[in-house]
Amino acid sequence: MSAATLSVDALEEQRVTELRAAQSQAERLFRGIEARGLIRSSVSESGLDADIYELAKEMYGVTTY
């Protein structure tokens, strides 16, 4: 196996690891959304967006999306 192949394999492995971490964070965020009852008929889409953004900020320190 060449060094280039090893490098590509390492990059692919890193991408997979990062995607799995992102998926795990998204799953925890969705559970937080459900636990707080954020999705409800009495809230506007923009209000829901703001609530989810605040939760993501609280959970992960997200400042932009």
Residue pairs with C-beta under 8 A, 6 or more apart in sequence:
25 60
28 59
29 52
29 55
29 56
29 59
29 60
32 55
32 59
33 39
33 52
33 55
36 51
36 55
38 48
38 51
38 52
38 55
39 48
43 51
53 62
53 65
56 62
56 65
57 63
